[in-house]
Amino acid sequence: MSDISSLIKCRGQLKAAVKRFLNFVTKENVDVNEIYIRKEKIEETWSEYERIQSEIEETEGVERDEQNKYREEFEEMFFKAVGIAKKLTEPVFNEKKSATIPWY
C-alpha cells in the first residue's frame, strides 16, 4: 500500500466493520442465516487487517505500544464477535445437518 495515513484509514474501516458485526450479533431476534452469512464475510477481514496492521507496525517511527494496544483491541472485538456468531449458528446448523443424515 502507500503512506501511513492510508493504512490507518483502511485499518479503521476494517475495525468499523467488525464493530457493526458485533453490534448485529448482540441484537435480539436476529436471523441465524444472516448471522452465518455475515460471519463468513467478516472472517475475510482478518487477513486484510493482519496485512495492514503489519505494514503499519513495520513503518519507521510508529509508536509500538500504541500499535500493540490497537491490535489487542481489534483482536478482542473480532474474536468476541465471531465467537458469539458461532455460538448462535452452530446449534441450528448442526440440528439441520443431523436431520438430513439417514439413520439405519
Buried (B, 14 or more C-beta within 10 A) or exposed (E): EEEBEEBBEBBEEBBEBBBEBBEBBEEEEBEBEEBBEBBEEBEEBBEBBBBBBEBBBEEEEEEEEEBEEBBEEBBEBBEBBBEBBEEBBEEEEEEEEEEEEEEE
